[in-house]
């Protein structure tokens, strides 16, 4: 049986082909690289799968080496070929959101010719599927949308640059916006909860977040002319009821021609969005789809 594995900053999430779901906490291991890699290998191989799709956040090559993971730096330099090469299990590895985008097309949007996934959580990532084929670029690091600049000399991003889209549209981006408005130093989900309750500062923070989100999505529309943009990730999940006007905003900002072709929707996969994409990724690896 096949399974998809999503390696995140707090959990390793697993989705099996028969629908079973697992969450394995790893937050306490992030300071010990050797223990973390050992635990990841255990989770990937548990249950004797026939094949495993692995998704990992960061600049990940098509051969499975994590060159840099801005939000999970303990994974920098990790090589899945070395970690899993002696296991005898068939596996494929890819960037988390690129893999997640393929899952969105594979399970929910096969009518789409050009699909872009934008996932907003601890960071911001993007994925692209064109005519049913995931696009990874030459080295495997395509669609790092979170690190395109939307504000020259703007806020500091976790990657070390300034003004990245992620610096505004991410959990830490929302938290920073709220603090700058005079709010307390609280977590993103608390800010979203306060916005839903009508707190002024929280509502303003969410509004600024949405302005930057819409601006970045306008860039996506102009760059890729997609027929479908899917939004997912923990921050988006929390904000679902606050994002009802997002498609209209993006169309108003965009040129009429590409704006008229695009539809913006929210993923229905919830927190297993990336694990589901990893499962689709390994399922397709034995077909004529180039993954």
TORLO-694340 format. One record per residue (C-alpha): residue in three letters; z, x, y. Coordinates in steps of 0.25 Angstrom, whole numbers, plus 5000, padded with zeros to 4 digits. Each point is the difference from the previous one (the first is absolute). Example, Ala and Ser with C-alpha at 12.3 -4.5 7.8 and 13.67 -1.06 7.14 Angstrom:
# TORLO-694340
Ala503150494982 Ser499850065014 
END
This chain:
# TORLO-694340
Unk500050005000 Unk499750055014 Unk500950005012 Unk500050035015 Unk501050095007 Unk500450005014 Unk500850125005 Unk500749975013 Unk501150055008 Unk501149924994 Unk499549944987 Unk498950034989 Unk499449864998 Unk499349974987 Unk499149894996 Unk499549984986 Unk498749944995 Unk500949884994 Unk500649975013 Unk501350084998 Unk500650055013 Unk501050125002 Unk500750075011 Unk500650134998 Unk500950065012 Unk499750145004 Unk500650015014 Unk501250084995 Unk499150104993 Unk499150035013 Unk500950135003 Unk499750064986 Unk498650024997 Unk500150044986 Unk500949884996 Unk499049915008 Unk498850054993 Unk500749994986 Unk500349865003 Unk498649965005 Unk499450064987 Unk501049924992 Unk499749875007 Unk498550024999 Unk500150034985 Unk501049904996 Unk499649894991 Unk498850094994 Unk498949945008 Unk498650024996 Unk499650045015 Unk500750005013 Unk499549995015 Unk500950075009 Unk500049985015 Unk500750095010 Unk500250005015 Unk499450115007 Unk498850105001 Unk499649994985 Unk498850074994 Unk499149934989 Unk500650104990 Unk501449955003 Unk500650115009 Unk500949955011 Unk499750095011 Unk500949945010 Unk500849875000 Unk500649985015 Unk500949894996 Unk500550064986 Unk499950155003 Unk500750044987 Unk498749964993 Unk499250115008 Unk499250094991 Unk500349914988 Unk498850014989 Unk499949884990 Unk499050084992 Unk501250104997 Unk501049904999 Unk499349914990 Unk498950094994 Unk500850024987 Unk500449864998 Unk498749954993 Unk500049875008 Unk498749975008 Unk500449995015 Unk499349995014 Unk500750035013 Unk499649965014 Unk500649975014 Unk500949885000 Unk499349915010 Unk498650044995 Unk500449964986 Unk500649875006 Unk498849975007 Unk499250004987 Unk501149914994 Unk499749905011 Unk498650004997 Unk500150004985 Unk501049884999 Unk499849925012 Unk498750035009 Unk498950034991 Unk499149935010 Unk500250105010 Unk499050115003 Unk500850085009 Unk501549994999 Unk501150085007 Unk501549994997 Unk501050045010 Unk501450024995 Unk501250015009 Unk501350044995 Unk500750135001 Unk498750055005 Unk498649945002 Unk498950034991 Unk498649954998 Unk499049984988 Unk498549964999 Unk499249934990 Unk498550005001 Unk499149914991 Unk501250004990 Unk500150155000 Unk501350075006 Unk499750105011 Unk500850134999 Unk499150105008 Unk499650144996 Unk501450054997 Unk500849874997 Unk500749995014 Unk499149895007 Unk500649885007 Unk501250075006 Unk500049895011 Unk501450025003 Unk499750145006 Unk498949965009 Unk500450005015 Unk500249885008 Unk500850065011 Unk499750145006 Unk501350085001 Unk500749884995 Unk501249984990 Unk500350104990 Unk499549974986 Unk500750044987 Unk498750094998 Unk500450085012 Unk498949965009 Unk500149905012 Unk499549875002 Unk499649964986 Unk499849864996 Unk501250014990 Unk500950055012 Unk499949865005 Unk499749914987 Unk501050044990 Unk501549984997 Unk500450115008 Unk499049975011 Unk500649865001 Unk501450055001 Unk499650105011 Unk499349895008 Unk501349914999 Unk500950125004 Unk499150035012 Unk500249855005 Unk501550025000 Unk500349954986 Unk501050064990 Unk499650104989 Unk499749914989 Unk499049994988 Unk498749935001 Unk500349894992 Unk501249965009 Unk499150015012 Unk499049904993 Unk501249914996 Unk500550005015 Unk498649975005 Unk499949884990 Unk501349955006 Unk499550015014 Unk500650135006 Unk499250045012 Unk500050154998 Unk499649984985 Unk498949915004 Unk499550105010 Unk500150114990 Unk499249924990 Unk499049965011 Unk499750155004 Unk499950034985 Unk498949894998 Unk499350065013 Unk499950134993 Unk499749944987 Unk498849925006 Unk499550125007 Unk499950084987 Unk499449894993 Unk498949995011 Unk499750154997 Unk499949964985 Unk499049895004 Unk499150095008 Unk500150124990 Unk499749924987 Unk499549875004 Unk500849934988 Unk499949864996 Unk501450014995 Unk501350065005 Unk501249994992 Unk501450035005 Unk501250034991 Unk501250094999 Unk501549975003 Unk499949985015 Unk498949914999 Unk500749924989 Unk501249985009 Unk499149965012 Unk499149904992 Unk500449885008 Unk499950085014 Unk498550044997 Unk499349875000 Unk499150035012 Unk499650144996 Unk498649974995 Unk499849935014 Unk500550125007 Unk499250104993 Unk498749925002 Unk500349995015 Unk500150155001 Unk498850034992 Unk498549995003 Unk499449874996 Unk499150044989 Unk501050084991 Unk501149905005 Unk499349884995 Unk499850064986 Unk501550044997 Unk501149924994 Unk501550055001 Unk500949964989 Unk501450044994 Unk500150054986 Unk500649914989 Unk500450124992 Unk501450025007 Unk500750124997 Unk499250044988 Unk498750005008 Unk499850154997 Unk500550004985 Unk499049894998 Unk498950085006 Unk500450124991 Unk499849914988 Unk498649955005 Unk499750155002 Unk500350044986 Unk499349884994 Unk498850035008 Unk500050154996 Unk499349974987 Unk498949925007 Unk498850045008 Unk500849985013 Unk500250145006 Unk501550025002 
END
